[in-house]
Amino acid sequence: MPLPPLPAQIPWIDLLAHGPPGVALGAEPVAPEATAARTERPG
């Protein structure tokens, strides 16, 4: 049976698992129609 991860290993596992998808989504170009619509502020 393998040993459970140490508390210091948990952030590394999270970084390796969620880092590349986050970078890919952050680098994706924004569609022009998504930013063209202006919404009025309430108040």
Number of C-alpha atoms within 10 A of each C-alpha: 3 4 5 7 9 8 8 8 11 10 11 12 12 10 12 10 11 11 12 11 11 11 10 9 9 10 9 8 7 9 8 8 7 8 8 8 8 7 6 6 5 4 3
